Amino acid sequence: MKTVQWLFLFLLMAAHPLHAAGPLKPTFTFDEKSRDALVIVEVVPQKIVETWQMPLSPYSLETRKFVGSVFTPVSLLQFVGADRTSPRYFAGIVKRAGTHIMYGLLTQVYWGACFDKGARAFTFEPGKVYYLGVVDPNEALVRVVRELPRHSDSPQWVNGMSVSYKAPSQRPGWEQDLAVFMAENLPRVKAPLLAAEAVEVSFAPGEARTGKPICRAVG
């Protein structure tokens, strides 16, 4: 990778700080004493891109605005298990438990789909495990591949999308299936497992200080 690409990657990560450096491993430990929350989302398989991620950003349901700035860290949900292209579950740690918004998805660091027309917000308590429901990334990833330039020196977003989402109540048997997944992949997690309650929200995409388009608006 060229020096300029490394420099851009560094600046981008500074503008979009992430809590999770990589997928959770079987050695990961978590219990009720944690100050964080553990969130798990089930995903529909896809074969469009090699890997993708799902960010969660601090959000206020009272003001209907993102909390902080583009420099406020976001939690990054990533695949768990060996199948990178078509995993069944994504998981991640939400550092500052509270209300967070599932506002888009990312692939290859700076290509993304923005759910500004229909995102989902959740409220998390520390020391608990939350099942968010089922997300189908296929439509969003197809649009990213088809509509965004293959080469770019700045973040690129497909705006005007809604997340394809099913709540836990629409997914029969999720408790049993998730228990099996946890036992096989995250056996050291010992905390209550809850169904997250989603609130549908919309927002206007924003701009970074450099004038580059970003998905999450800043207050």
Contacts in CASP RR format, 6 or more apart in sequence:
PFRMAT RR
TARGET T0000
AUTHOR 0000-0000-0000
METHOD contacts of the structure
MODEL  1
MKTVQWLFLFLLMAAHPLHAAGPLKPTFTFDEKSRDALVIVEVVPQKIVE
TWQMPLSPYSLETRKFVGSVFTPVSLLQFVGADRTSPRYFAGIVKRAGTH
IMYGLLTQVYWGACFDKGARAFTFEPGKVYYLGVVDPNEALVRVVRELPR
HSDSPQWVNGMSVSYKAPSQRPGWEQDLAVFMAENLPRVKAPLLAAEAVE
VSFAPGEARTGKPICRAVG
1 9 0 8 1.000
4 153 0 8 1.000
8 153 0 8 1.000
8 154 0 8 1.000
9 109 0 8 1.000
12 109 0 8 1.000
12 110 0 8 1.000
12 155 0 8 1.000
14 71 0 8 1.000
15 70 0 8 1.000
15 71 0 8 1.000
15 208 0 8 1.000
15 214 0 8 1.000
16 55 0 8 1.000
16 70 0 8 1.000
16 74 0 8 1.000
17 71 0 8 1.000
17 72 0 8 1.000
17 73 0 8 1.000
17 74 0 8 1.000
18 55 0 8 1.000
18 73 0 8 1.000
18 74 0 8 1.000
18 75 0 8 1.000
18 76 0 8 1.000
19 73 0 8 1.000
19 74 0 8 1.000
19 75 0 8 1.000
19 76 0 8 1.000
19 92 0 8 1.000
19 93 0 8 1.000
19 94 0 8 1.000
19 95 0 8 1.000
20 75 0 8 1.000
20 76 0 8 1.000
20 77 0 8 1.000
20 78 0 8 1.000
20 92 0 8 1.000
20 93 0 8 1.000
22 76 0 8 1.000
22 78 0 8 1.000
23 78 0 8 1.000
23 79 0 8 1.000
23 80 0 8 1.000
23 81 0 8 1.000
23 91 0 8 1.000
24 78 0 8 1.000
24 80 0 8 1.000
24 91 0 8 1.000
24 92 0 8 1.000
24 93 0 8 1.000
24 185 0 8 1.000
24 186 0 8 1.000
26 185 0 8 1.000
26 186 0 8 1.000
26 187 0 8 1.000
26 188 0 8 1.000
27 188 0 8 1.000
28 186 0 8 1.000
28 188 0 8 1.000
28 189 0 8 1.000
29 188 0 8 1.000
29 189 0 8 1.000
30 36 0 8 1.000
30 38 0 8 1.000
30 93 0 8 1.000
30 127 0 8 1.000
30 129 0 8 1.000
30 186 0 8 1.000
30 188 0 8 1.000
30 189 0 8 1.000
30 190 0 8 1.000
30 191 0 8 1.000
31 127 0 8 1.000
31 189 0 8 1.000
31 190 0 8 1.000
31 191 0 8 1.000
32 127 0 8 1.000
32 128 0 8 1.000
32 190 0 8 1.000
32 191 0 8 1.000
32 192 0 8 1.000
33 127 0 8 1.000
34 126 0 8 1.000
34 127 0 8 1.000
34 191 0 8 1.000
35 97 0 8 1.000
35 126 0 8 1.000
35 127 0 8 1.000
36 93 0 8 1.000
36 94 0 8 1.000
36 95 0 8 1.000
36 96 0 8 1.000
36 97 0 8 1.000
36 126 0 8 1.000
36 127 0 8 1.000
37 93 0 8 1.000
37 94 0 8 1.000
37 97 0 8 1.000
37 98 0 8 1.000
37 124 0 8 1.000
37 125 0 8 1.000
37 126 0 8 1.000
37 127 0 8 1.000
37 128 0 8 1.000
37 129 0 8 1.000
37 130 0 8 1.000
38 91 0 8 1.000
38 92 0 8 1.000
38 93 0 8 1.000
38 94 0 8 1.000
38 127 0 8 1.000
38 128 0 8 1.000
38 129 0 8 1.000
38 130 0 8 1.000
38 189 0 8 1.000
38 191 0 8 1.000
39 56 0 8 1.000
39 75 0 8 1.000
39 77 0 8 1.000
39 91 0 8 1.000
39 92 0 8 1.000
39 93 0 8 1.000
39 94 0 8 1.000
39 122 0 8 1.000
39 124 0 8 1.000
39 129 0 8 1.000
39 130 0 8 1.000
39 132 0 8 1.000
39 196 0 8 1.000
40 80 0 8 1.000
40 89 0 8 1.000
40 90 0 8 1.000
40 91 0 8 1.000
40 92 0 8 1.000
40 129 0 8 1.000
40 130 0 8 1.000
40 131 0 8 1.000
40 132 0 8 1.000
40 178 0 8 1.000
40 181 0 8 1.000
41 54 0 8 1.000
41 77 0 8 1.000
41 89 0 8 1.000
41 90 0 8 1.000
41 91 0 8 1.000
41 102 0 8 1.000
41 131 0 8 1.000
41 132 0 8 1.000
41 133 0 8 1.000
41 134 0 8 1.000
41 135 0 8 1.000
42 88 0 8 1.000
42 89 0 8 1.000
42 131 0 8 1.000
42 132 0 8 1.000
42 133 0 8 1.000
42 134 0 8 1.000
42 135 0 8 1.000
42 171 0 8 1.000
42 174 0 8 1.000
42 178 0 8 1.000
43 87 0 8 1.000
43 88 0 8 1.000
43 89 0 8 1.000
43 90 0 8 1.000
43 134 0 8 1.000
43 135 0 8 1.000
43 136 0 8 1.000
43 137 0 8 1.000
44 134 0 8 1.000
44 135 0 8 1.000
44 136 0 8 1.000
44 137 0 8 1.000
44 138 0 8 1.000
44 164 0 8 1.000
45 85 0 8 1.000
45 86 0 8 1.000
45 87 0 8 1.000
45 88 0 8 1.000
46 52 0 8 1.000
46 85 0 8 1.000
46 86 0 8 1.000
46 137 0 8 1.000
46 138 0 8 1.000
46 141 0 8 1.000
47 85 0 8 1.000
47 86 0 8 1.000
48 138 0 8 1.000
48 141 0 8 1.000
48 142 0 8 1.000
48 145 0 8 1.000
49 85 0 8 1.000
49 107 0 8 1.000
49 108 0 8 1.000
49 141 0 8 1.000
49 144 0 8 1.000
49 145 0 8 1.000
50 84 0 8 1.000
50 85 0 8 1.000
51 78 0 8 1.000
51 79 0 8 1.000
51 84 0 8 1.000
51 85 0 8 1.000
51 107 0 8 1.000
52 105 0 8 1.000
52 106 0 8 1.000
52 107 0 8 1.000
52 137 0 8 1.000
52 141 0 8 1.000
53 76 0 8 1.000
53 77 0 8 1.000
53 78 0 8 1.000
53 90 0 8 1.000
53 105 0 8 1.000
53 106 0 8 1.000
53 107 0 8 1.000
54 76 0 8 1.000
54 77 0 8 1.000
54 78 0 8 1.000
54 90 0 8 1.000
54 102 0 8 1.000
54 104 0 8 1.000
54 105 0 8 1.000
54 106 0 8 1.000
54 135 0 8 1.000
54 137 0 8 1.000
55 74 0 8 1.000
55 75 0 8 1.000
55 76 0 8 1.000
55 77 0 8 1.000
55 102 0 8 1.000
55 103 0 8 1.000
55 104 0 8 1.000
55 105 0 8 1.000
55 106 0 8 1.000
56 74 0 8 1.000
56 75 0 8 1.000
56 76 0 8 1.000
56 77 0 8 1.000
56 94 0 8 1.000
56 100 0 8 1.000
56 101 0 8 1.000
56 102 0 8 1.000
56 103 0 8 1.000
56 122 0 8 1.000
57 66 0 8 1.000
57 67 0 8 1.000
57 72 0 8 1.000
57 74 0 8 1.000
57 75 0 8 1.000
57 100 0 8 1.000
57 101 0 8 1.000
57 103 0 8 1.000
57 216 0 8 1.000
58 66 0 8 1.000
58 67 0 8 1.000
58 68 0 8 1.000
58 72 0 8 1.000
58 74 0 8 1.000
58 96 0 8 1.000
58 98 0 8 1.000
58 99 0 8 1.000
58 100 0 8 1.000
58 101 0 8 1.000
59 65 0 8 1.000
59 66 0 8 1.000
59 67 0 8 1.000
59 99 0 8 1.000
59 100 0 8 1.000
59 101 0 8 1.000
59 103 0 8 1.000
59 121 0 8 1.000
59 201 0 8 1.000
60 66 0 8 1.000
60 67 0 8 1.000
60 99 0 8 1.000
61 99 0 8 1.000
61 121 0 8 1.000
61 123 0 8 1.000
61 199 0 8 1.000
61 201 0 8 1.000
64 201 0 8 1.000
64 203 0 8 1.000
65 203 0 8 1.000
65 217 0 8 1.000
65 219 0 8 1.000
66 72 0 8 1.000
66 101 0 8 1.000
66 103 0 8 1.000
66 203 0 8 1.000
66 216 0 8 1.000
66 217 0 8 1.000
66 218 0 8 1.000
66 219 0 8 1.000
68 218 0 8 1.000
68 219 0 8 1.000
69 218 0 8 1.000
69 219 0 8 1.000
70 208 0 8 1.000
70 209 0 8 1.000
70 214 0 8 1.000
70 216 0 8 1.000
70 218 0 8 1.000
73 95 0 8 1.000
74 216 0 8 1.000
75 92 0 8 1.000
75 93 0 8 1.000
75 94 0 8 1.000
75 95 0 8 1.000
75 100 0 8 1.000
76 92 0 8 1.000
77 90 0 8 1.000
77 91 0 8 1.000
77 92 0 8 1.000
78 90 0 8 1.000
78 91 0 8 1.000
78 92 0 8 1.000
79 87 0 8 1.000
79 89 0 8 1.000
79 90 0 8 1.000
80 87 0 8 1.000
80 89 0 8 1.000
80 90 0 8 1.000
80 91 0 8 1.000
80 181 0 8 1.000
80 185 0 8 1.000
80 186 0 8 1.000
81 87 0 8 1.000
81 89 0 8 1.000
81 185 0 8 1.000
88 181 0 8 1.000
89 178 0 8 1.000
89 181 0 8 1.000
89 185 0 8 1.000
91 186 0 8 1.000
94 100 0 8 1.000
94 124 0 8 1.000
97 124 0 8 1.000
97 125 0 8 1.000
97 126 0 8 1.000
97 127 0 8 1.000
98 123 0 8 1.000
98 124 0 8 1.000
98 125 0 8 1.000
99 121 0 8 1.000
99 122 0 8 1.000
99 123 0 8 1.000
99 124 0 8 1.000
100 121 0 8 1.000
100 122 0 8 1.000
100 123 0 8 1.000
100 124 0 8 1.000
101 119 0 8 1.000
101 120 0 8 1.000
101 121 0 8 1.000
101 122 0 8 1.000
101 201 0 8 1.000
101 216 0 8 1.000
102 115 0 8 1.000
102 119 0 8 1.000
102 120 0 8 1.000
102 121 0 8 1.000
102 122 0 8 1.000
102 132 0 8 1.000
102 135 0 8 1.000
102 163 0 8 1.000
103 114 0 8 1.000
103 115 0 8 1.000
103 116 0 8 1.000
103 119 0 8 1.000
103 203 0 8 1.000
103 215 0 8 1.000
103 216 0 8 1.000
104 112 0 8 1.000
104 113 0 8 1.000
104 114 0 8 1.000
104 115 0 8 1.000
104 119 0 8 1.000
104 140 0 8 1.000
104 161 0 8 1.000
104 163 0 8 1.000
104 215 0 8 1.000
105 112 0 8 1.000
105 113 0 8 1.000
105 137 0 8 1.000
105 140 0 8 1.000
105 141 0 8 1.000
106 112 0 8 1.000
107 141 0 8 1.000
107 144 0 8 1.000
110 152 0 8 1.000
110 154 0 8 1.000
110 155 0 8 1.000
110 156 0 8 1.000
111 144 0 8 1.000
111 148 0 8 1.000
111 152 0 8 1.000
111 155 0 8 1.000
111 156 0 8 1.000
112 140 0 8 1.000
112 144 0 8 1.000
112 148 0 8 1.000
112 155 0 8 1.000
112 156 0 8 1.000
112 157 0 8 1.000
112 158 0 8 1.000
112 215 0 8 1.000
113 140 0 8 1.000
113 141 0 8 1.000
113 143 0 8 1.000
113 144 0 8 1.000
113 157 0 8 1.000
113 158 0 8 1.000
113 161 0 8 1.000
114 157 0 8 1.000
114 158 0 8 1.000
114 159 0 8 1.000
114 160 0 8 1.000
114 161 0 8 1.000
114 205 0 8 1.000
114 215 0 8 1.000
115 140 0 8 1.000
115 160 0 8 1.000
115 161 0 8 1.000
115 162 0 8 1.000
115 163 0 8 1.000
115 215 0 8 1.000
116 159 0 8 1.000
116 160 0 8 1.000
116 161 0 8 1.000
116 202 0 8 1.000
116 203 0 8 1.000
116 204 0 8 1.000
116 205 0 8 1.000
116 215 0 8 1.000
117 160 0 8 1.000
117 161 0 8 1.000
117 162 0 8 1.000
117 202 0 8 1.000
118 161 0 8 1.000
118 162 0 8 1.000
118 163 0 8 1.000
118 200 0 8 1.000
118 201 0 8 1.000
118 202 0 8 1.000
119 162 0 8 1.000
119 163 0 8 1.000
119 200 0 8 1.000
119 201 0 8 1.000
119 202 0 8 1.000
119 203 0 8 1.000
120 132 0 8 1.000
120 163 0 8 1.000
120 165 0 8 1.000
120 198 0 8 1.000
120 199 0 8 1.000
120 200 0 8 1.000
120 201 0 8 1.000
121 198 0 8 1.000
121 199 0 8 1.000
121 200 0 8 1.000
121 201 0 8 1.000
122 130 0 8 1.000
122 132 0 8 1.000
122 196 0 8 1.000
122 197 0 8 1.000
122 198 0 8 1.000
122 199 0 8 1.000
123 197 0 8 1.000
124 130 0 8 1.000
124 196 0 8 1.000
127 191 0 8 1.000
127 192 0 8 1.000
128 191 0 8 1.000
128 192 0 8 1.000
128 193 0 8 1.000
128 194 0 8 1.000
129 182 0 8 1.000
129 189 0 8 1.000
129 191 0 8 1.000
129 192 0 8 1.000
129 193 0 8 1.000
129 194 0 8 1.000
130 193 0 8 1.000
130 194 0 8 1.000
130 195 0 8 1.000
130 196 0 8 1.000
131 168 0 8 1.000
131 174 0 8 1.000
131 178 0 8 1.000
131 193 0 8 1.000
131 194 0 8 1.000
131 195 0 8 1.000
131 196 0 8 1.000
132 168 0 8 1.000
132 196 0 8 1.000
132 198 0 8 1.000
133 165 0 8 1.000
133 166 0 8 1.000
133 167 0 8 1.000
133 168 0 8 1.000
133 170 0 8 1.000
133 171 0 8 1.000
133 174 0 8 1.000
133 195 0 8 1.000
133 196 0 8 1.000
134 165 0 8 1.000
134 166 0 8 1.000
134 170 0 8 1.000
134 171 0 8 1.000
135 163 0 8 1.000
135 164 0 8 1.000
135 165 0 8 1.000
136 164 0 8 1.000
136 165 0 8 1.000
137 164 0 8 1.000
138 164 0 8 1.000
139 161 0 8 1.000
139 164 0 8 1.000
140 158 0 8 1.000
140 161 0 8 1.000
140 163 0 8 1.000
140 164 0 8 1.000
143 158 0 8 1.000
143 161 0 8 1.000
144 158 0 8 1.000
147 158 0 8 1.000
148 156 0 8 1.000
148 157 0 8 1.000
148 158 0 8 1.000
149 156 0 8 1.000
154 212 0 8 1.000
155 208 0 8 1.000
155 212 0 8 1.000
155 213 0 8 1.000
155 214 0 8 1.000
156 213 0 8 1.000
157 205 0 8 1.000
157 213 0 8 1.000
157 214 0 8 1.000
157 215 0 8 1.000
159 205 0 8 1.000
159 213 0 8 1.000
159 215 0 8 1.000
165 198 0 8 1.000
167 195 0 8 1.000
167 198 0 8 1.000
168 174 0 8 1.000
168 195 0 8 1.000
168 196 0 8 1.000
169 195 0 8 1.000
174 195 0 8 1.000
175 193 0 8 1.000
178 193 0 8 1.000
179 193 0 8 1.000
182 189 0 8 1.000
182 193 0 8 1.000
203 216 0 8 1.000
203 217 0 8 1.000
204 217 0 8 1.000
205 213 0 8 1.000
205 214 0 8 1.000
205 215 0 8 1.000
205 216 0 8 1.000
205 217 0 8 1.000
206 213 0 8 1.000
206 214 0 8 1.000
206 215 0 8 1.000
206 216 0 8 1.000
206 217 0 8 1.000
206 218 0 8 1.000
207 213 0 8 1.000
207 214 0 8 1.000
208 214 0 8 1.000
END
